[in-house]
């Protein structure tokens, strides 16, 4: 009998928690450390992979993602050892995707050649802006020339290269963003992630914003104009959105992230890594200890996770909607009903359809372009009271 998670696939996320510097907008679990014993970290990852594999024997692995932090700071030999171990623990899909995140400041041609030889098939680069003043404001260690040079190096070693840009930056106009985006799309890319700057509590930007020191951020109307322009330009240039913030040419969608959005199962390994794991027809939320030192030390005893949380059917159905409605392909109404035990309310579907927020085509519930601009409100309007 097919389990629900199989409709989304099975992936593995490996978190490398170290960066050269902490970006002021970043709320990820990342740390700056002057000295890292990479062999000790390799041994910890290998130990955790063995433990995870024992829980999921025989599962076909669709994707691996090295995230962070800055995984391109890992020694290529360490990445090679981890990938080799992964391939001994699980049967792998014929089109297995292995992605590694990289920052331009940590890119060297030799390292990228090493990552490719290790088995990495896709690189995701955190470029974030294509002008030097904004890169400096964002706390990035690279300049535009270095970013473009790093991108060229990546393209010589990998067929699939994505990069990230942030818009809605301080004092940025819609016209300036349109020009920057067009420049980005003229590069030989097949995937791009475009995020509107959000100010998160607990970050340097969050602290500045709370003190009234972060000026020049776009108001709601300008943010909406930038989002609309982003969709229009990407669509015209053959890079339509397949998810709220992600655009790709046909066949170049991030397979790993699709596992999240299609509500598959994924194992999270490394400090602060989250997972969703179905065992004996029960879905569990997993979370590793976030402190790098604690996580590293805990792996020797096989206790690197916080206590697992069993997800109820209602919680699974809610997560399925939260993730799946981010996709342009939408979600299956019958799958939601199977997860929750009850169908979405017809009056809620009718109301949101009437005001142009969603469309229903047979079994598919899809958010419209208008609805994507207020996606959180649409999801809230669908969820059971």
N, C-alpha and C positions, 0 to 999 in steps of 0.2 A: 504494500500500500504506500502510495506517495505521501510523504510528509509535507506540510506547508512550506517549510524552509526551502525545499528543493525547487520551488517555483522562482526563487531568487538566486540560488547558487550557493557556493561555499568559498569563503575567502579567508585570508590570513593577513593580519595587520601587525607589523613589527615597528615599535616606537623607539627611536634613537633620541634621547632627551637633550642632547647638547647642541649649543649654537656658539658661534664666535661672538655674538652680541645679542642682547634681548631687544627686539623691536618694540617701540612704544605702544603700538596698537595690538600686540599679540597677547592673547590669553590662553595660548596652548601651554602644555606642560613642557617648557623648555628652560634650560639652565646653561649658564656660562661656567666652564670649569677649565682651570689652567692645566690640569693633568688628568688624563684618562687612560686607564689600563685597558686597552682595547681587547687584549686576550682574555681578561677576566669577564668582560662583557660578552665576548663571543661564547665563552663557556656557559654563561648564564642563559643566553638565548638558546643554545643547543640543548641545555637541560630542560628548558621550558617547552621547546618544540617536542621533545620526547614525551613529556608529560601530556601535552595537548593531543598528540597523536594517539596515545593509549586510550583517550576518551572517544576518539572519532575514527576508529579503524575502517579502512576501505572507502572513505569518502573521496570523491573526485574533487581535486582542488582546482578552482577556476582562476584564481588571481591571488597575487601576493603584492603587498604595498609596504615599502619602507618609508615611514613618515617621521615627522619630528616636530621640533628640533630640525637639525640639518643632517640627514643621513649621508649626504655626500662627503661629510667629514670622516665617515668610517673608512678604514683601510679596505681597499678592494679585495684583499685576501680574506678578510673577515666576512665580507658579503658573500664571497665565493663559498666559504665553509658553511654559511647559513643556508644558502640556496641548495648546496649539495645535500645537506641534511634533510631539508624539506622534501626533496625528491626521493629520499629513501623512506620517508614516513608516510607519504600519501600517494596514491595514483594521481597523476596530473592530467588535466584536460589537454587535448591536442593543441588548443590555442591558448595555453596558459600565458597570462599576462603578468609580468613582474615589473612593477614601477618603483622607481627611486626618486625621492624629492631632492632637489639640488638648489643651492644658491649660487649665483654667478661668482661671488667672491671666493667660493671654495672649489671652483672648477679649474682643472688642469687637464690638458689633452691626455696625459699618461693615465690619470685617474679614471677618466671616462673610458679609455680603452680597457682598463682593468675591470671596470663595472660591466662593460659589455661582455668581456671574456668570462666573467663570473656568472653570467646568465641573465642580467638585467635586460629587459626588452623595451622598456619605455622610461623616459625621464620627464619629470614635471618640475619646471624651473620657476622659482619665486622671483620674478623680475620686478613686478609691482608698479613700476612707472617707467616712462621713456623720456624723462627729462631730469637733469641733475638736481635742480633745486628741490623738487618734490621727493626725489630719492633721499636727499639729505634730511628733509623734514620727517620722512617715514623711518629714519634711523637705519637705512640700508647701508651696507659697507661697500657696495659697488656703485660705479657710475654707469651712464648709458652706454658708453663705448665698451666697457667691460661686459655689460649684460649682452650686448649684441655679439661680441666676440665669443662669449661662453655659449651662446645659442648656436653659433656657427660650428663650434667644436662638437656640441651635442649632436647636431644634424649629421656630422660626418661619421658618427658611431652608432646612431640609433635611427631606425626608420620612423619611430613614433616619438615625437617631442611635444609636450604641452608647456604652456607657461601661464602664470597668473598675472593679472593686473588689478589694481585697486582704483576705483573712481569715486567721485564725491569727495575729493581731497580739499584741503583748505584753499580757498580762493580760486578754485578751478571753475572755469566757465563750461557751459555745455559745448560751445564751439571748439574750445581747446580739447575737450575730451573726445569729440568726434574726430578731430584730426589725428590725435594720438592713437585712437582705436583703428583708424584706417591704416596708419603706418604699421601697427602691429599685425594687421591682417594681410599686409603685403608680404610679410615674411613667409617662409615655406613651412607653415604650421598646419596641423590637422585638428588641433584641439586647443581651446583657450578657456580659462576660467576667469570670469570678470565679477569682482566682488565690490559692492558699494561699501565704502568705509563705515564701519560701525564702531561706536565708542563703548568699550566693555569695562565694567567695573573691575578694579584690581589691576588695571594696566596703567602705564605712565600717561597715556592719552586720557584715560578715565579720570585720573587724579587732576590733570590739568583742566579738563572740562568742568569738573566739579568746582574748581576754583575760579572759573570764568576766564581761564588763560588760553583756551583752545578756540581761537576765533576763525572766522571765514568758512565755517562748514556750511554746506548747502541747506537751504530750507526744504520743506517737504515738496513744494512745487518743482524746484530745480532738480531735486533728486528723482522725481517722477519723470521729468523731461530727459534726464540722462539715461534712465532705464529704458525709456521708449526709444531713444536714439540708438542705444546699444542694440536692441532687438532688430531695429530696422537695418542698421549698417551690417550687422553680422548676417542677417538673412540675405541681403543683397549680395554679399560677398561669399556666399556658399558655406557659411558657418552658422546654421540655425541653432537656436537653443534646443537642447534635449532635456535640460533641467534648468531650474531657476537661474543659476549662475554659470552654467557650463554649456559651451558651444562646440560643435564638432562637425567635421565632414562625415559623410556616410561611412559607417564601419569603424570610425575612429573614437567612438565613445569610450570613456574610461570603464573598463569591465569591472574593475574592483569597486568603484563607487556605485555602479549599477547594482551590485550585490546589496549594498546598504539600502538604496532607494527602492529596490524590489523586495526588500525585507527577507533576504536570505539569512544564512548563518555565517558568522565570521568569528574567528578567534583573535583576541587582542593580546599581544605579548609585549612587555616592556613597561616602564614606569607610566602609570596613568592610563594605560591602554584599556579601552572598553571592548566588550564583545557581546554577541548574542548567540547562544548555543542551545540547540534542541537535543535533549538526551531523554530517551524512553518517553517520547511524546510530550515532554515538558520543556518549555522554553525558559532559559535562564538569562538574566542580565549579569555580565561579569565585569569586574573593574579591578585592575592591578593597583597595588600601592603606588602613589604618585611620586614619593620621594625617591630619587635615584639610588641613594645609598641604601635605603631600607629595602627597596626592590631587589637590588643586586645581592644583598646579604640573604634575603629571604629565599632566593631561588635554590640555595643549597639544601633547604629543607622541603622544597616543593610547596611552599605556602606563600606565594607571591601575590595572591588575590585577596581582596576583601570578601566577606561572606557573600555568596551569590544570592541574587534576588529572583525568586520564582515569579514569572509574569502570568497574570491571570488572562483569561480569554479576552476580557474587555481591554486590558492594557495592551495586549498584542494587537488587537484591532485598531486601537488608537494610534499606536506606533506605525502600523501599516499605512494608515491614512496620512500621518504626519510625514512619512518618508515618501510614499508613493505619489502623493499629489504634487510633489515637487517636479515630477517628470511630465514632460509633454505628452507621453503615452498614457498618463493617468493610471487608474487602478481598476481592478476587477471587482464589481459589486458582489458577485457570488463568493469571491474569496473573502471579502470583508464579512459577509454573512456567516461563512463557515468558521471564521476566527471568533467572531463575537457571539454567535448564537442567535443573532437577530439582524434583520435588514436595516439599512439606513432609512430613516423616516421619509416617507414619500412626500410629506408636506414640506420638509426642509429641502429636498431635492427639487421640488417644484418651484419653491420660492427663489432659490439661487439660480435656477435655470431661467426663470422669468426675468430676473434683473441682470442677466447676462454674465454671471460669474462662472457658471459651469455648463457643460453640455453632457448629455448622456446618449451614447450610441450603443444600443444593445446592452451588453454587460459592462461596457467601459464608461467610467466616470472621468471626465477630463476637465481640467480647469482652463478657462478661456484666457486669452491674452489680457483682457481687462481684469479677470480674477487674479492673475498672477501678481498684479501690482498690489493686491491686498490679500495675499495668500493666507496669512495667519487668521484673518477675519473669516475667510471662506472656510477654512478647516474648523474653526470654532463654531461656525454656523451649521456644520454638518454633524459634529459630534453629539452623541446622546446627552440629554440634559442631566 
